[in-house]
Amino acid sequence: MNTQKALAEFITFGERRDDAISVIVSTPANSQNIIYTLTTTVLIDVLERCLNNEIDLDDLELWANVIESRDDINCSEHDGVIYALSNSEQMGELSHKKLAQLVALVKI
C-alpha cells in the first residue's frame, strides 16, 4: 500500500485502516506535496459515523490529530473543524452534542 492509499484508507476509516496506520507511521509527515485532500463529503461521513457510534470519540480525536500534523494532507477547507476535534484542551471535551453542532456547521 502506498502513502496515498494509506492516507485515504486512514482518513475514511476504511477496512484496511490498521494496515494504513503502519504505512503512515513509516512515512515522513512533512512532504512537499499534497497527497490527500480532506473533502466535505468525507468529513461529514466520518463525523456522522461517529455520531452513529460506528467510530469512537477517542479514535476521532486521534484521527484529527494525525490530519492536523501531516503536511501531505490538505485540510485547509476544514481547518477549524480539525482544530476543534484535535484540541480538546482549548475547545473542551468532545461529545456527541458538540459533534452534532460541528456536522450542522459543515453542512451549511
FIDRENLO-234068 format. One record per residue (C-alpha): residue in three letters; x, y negated, z negated. Coordinates in Angstrom, 1 decimal, padded with zeros to 4 digits. Layout:
BEGIN
[r 'ALA', [X, Y, Z]]
...
# end
This chain:
BEGIN
[r 'MET', [000.0, 000.0, 000.0]]
[r 'ASN', [001.5, -003.4, 001.0]]
[r 'THR', [001.2, -006.5, -001.1]]
[r 'GLN', [-001.7, -008.0, 000.9]]
[r 'LYS', [-003.8, -004.9, 000.5]]
[r 'ALA', [-002.8, -004.6, -003.2]]
[r 'LEU', [-003.9, -008.2, -003.9]]
[r 'ALA', [-007.2, -007.6, -002.0]]
[r 'GLU', [-007.8, -004.4, -004.0]]
[r 'PHE', [-007.0, -006.0, -007.3]]
[r 'ILE', [-009.0, -009.2, -006.7]]
[r 'THR', [-012.1, -007.4, -005.5]]
[r 'PHE', [-011.9, -004.8, -008.4]]
[r 'GLY', [-011.7, -002.1, -005.7]]
[r 'GLU', [-011.5, 001.6, -006.3]]
[r 'ARG', [-007.7, 001.7, -005.9]]
[r 'ARG', [-007.1, -001.2, -008.4]]
[r 'ASP', [-004.8, 000.8, -010.6]]
[r 'ASP', [-002.5, 001.6, -007.6]]
[r 'ALA', [-002.7, -002.0, -006.6]]
[r 'ILE', [-001.5, -003.2, -010.0]]
[r 'SER', [001.7, -001.2, -009.8]]
[r 'VAL', [002.4, -002.8, -006.3]]
[r 'ILE', [001.6, -006.3, -007.6]]
[r 'VAL', [003.8, -005.9, -010.7]]
[r 'SER', [006.7, -004.8, -008.5]]
[r 'THR', [006.5, -007.8, -006.1]]
[r 'PRO', [007.5, -011.4, -006.8]]
[r 'ALA', [004.7, -013.8, -007.6]]
[r 'ASN', [006.5, -016.8, -006.1]]
[r 'SER', [006.1, -016.0, -002.4]]
[r 'GLN', [006.4, -018.9, 000.0]]
[r 'ASN', [003.5, -017.5, 002.0]]
[r 'ILE', [-000.2, -017.3, 001.1]]
[r 'ILE', [-001.1, -013.6, 001.3]]
[r 'TYR', [-004.6, -013.7, 000.0]]
[r 'THR', [-007.3, -016.4, -000.3]]
[r 'LEU', [-010.0, -016.1, -003.0]]
[r 'THR', [-013.3, -016.7, -001.3]]
[r 'THR', [-016.5, -017.9, -002.8]]
[r 'THR', [-018.2, -014.6, -001.9]]
[r 'VAL', [-015.6, -012.5, -003.7]]
[r 'LEU', [-015.6, -014.8, -006.7]]
[r 'ILE', [-019.3, -014.6, -007.1]]
[r 'ASP', [-019.3, -010.8, -006.6]]
[r 'VAL', [-016.7, -010.3, -009.3]]
[r 'LEU', [-018.5, -012.7, -011.7]]
[r 'GLU', [-021.9, -011.1, -011.1]]
[r 'ARG', [-020.4, -007.6, -011.6]]
[r 'CYS', [-019.1, -008.8, -014.9]]
[r 'LEU', [-022.5, -010.2, -015.8]]
[r 'ASN', [-023.9, -006.7, -015.0]]
[r 'ASN', [-021.3, -005.1, -017.3]]
[r 'GLU', [-019.5, -003.4, -014.5]]
[r 'ILE', [-016.4, -005.4, -015.3]]
[r 'ASP', [-015.3, -006.1, -018.9]]
[r 'LEU', [-014.8, -009.7, -020.0]]
[r 'ASP', [-011.2, -008.9, -021.1]]
[r 'ASP', [-010.5, -007.5, -017.6]]
[r 'LEU', [-011.9, -010.6, -016.1]]
[r 'GLU', [-009.7, -012.8, -018.1]]
[r 'LEU', [-006.6, -010.8, -017.2]]
[r 'TRP', [-007.8, -010.9, -013.5]]
[r 'ALA', [-008.0, -014.7, -013.7]]
[r 'ASN', [-004.5, -014.9, -015.3]]
[r 'VAL', [-003.0, -012.9, -012.5]]
[r 'ILE', [-004.6, -015.0, -009.9]]
[r 'GLU', [-003.5, -018.2, -011.6]]
[r 'SER', [000.1, -017.1, -012.0]]
[r 'ARG', [000.7, -016.0, -008.4]]
[r 'ASP', [001.7, -018.4, -005.7]]
[r 'ASP', [000.8, -016.0, -002.9]]
[r 'ILE', [-002.9, -016.2, -003.8]]
[r 'ASN', [-004.8, -019.3, -002.6]]
[r 'CYS', [-007.5, -020.1, -005.2]]
[r 'SER', [-007.4, -023.8, -004.7]]
[r 'GLU', [-011.1, -024.0, -003.9]]
[r 'HIS', [-011.9, -022.3, -007.2]]
[r 'ASP', [-009.1, -023.7, -009.4]]
[r 'GLY', [-011.5, -024.9, -012.1]]
[r 'VAL', [-013.2, -021.6, -012.4]]
[r 'ILE', [-010.0, -019.6, -012.6]]
[r 'TYR', [-008.6, -022.1, -015.2]]
[r 'ALA', [-011.8, -021.7, -017.3]]
[r 'LEU', [-011.6, -017.9, -017.1]]
[r 'SER', [-007.9, -017.7, -017.9]]
[r 'ASN', [-007.6, -020.3, -020.7]]
[r 'SER', [-009.9, -019.3, -023.5]]
[r 'GLU', [-007.7, -021.2, -026.0]]
[r 'GLN', [-008.7, -024.5, -024.3]]
[r 'MET', [-012.1, -023.5, -022.9]]
[r 'GLY', [-013.5, -021.4, -025.7]]
[r 'GLU', [-014.0, -017.7, -025.8]]
[r 'LEU', [-015.5, -016.2, -022.7]]
[r 'SER', [-019.1, -015.0, -023.0]]
[r 'HIS', [-021.8, -013.8, -020.6]]
[r 'LYS', [-023.6, -017.1, -021.2]]
[r 'LYS', [-020.6, -019.1, -020.1]]
[r 'LEU', [-020.1, -016.7, -017.2]]
[r 'ALA', [-023.7, -017.3, -016.0]]
[r 'GLN', [-023.1, -021.0, -016.1]]
[r 'LEU', [-019.9, -020.6, -014.0]]
[r 'VAL', [-021.8, -018.5, -011.5]]
[r 'ALA', [-024.5, -021.2, -011.2]]
[r 'LEU', [-021.9, -023.9, -010.7]]
[r 'VAL', [-020.1, -021.8, -008.0]]
[r 'LYS', [-023.3, -021.2, -006.1]]
[r 'ILE', [-024.1, -025.0, -005.8]]
# end
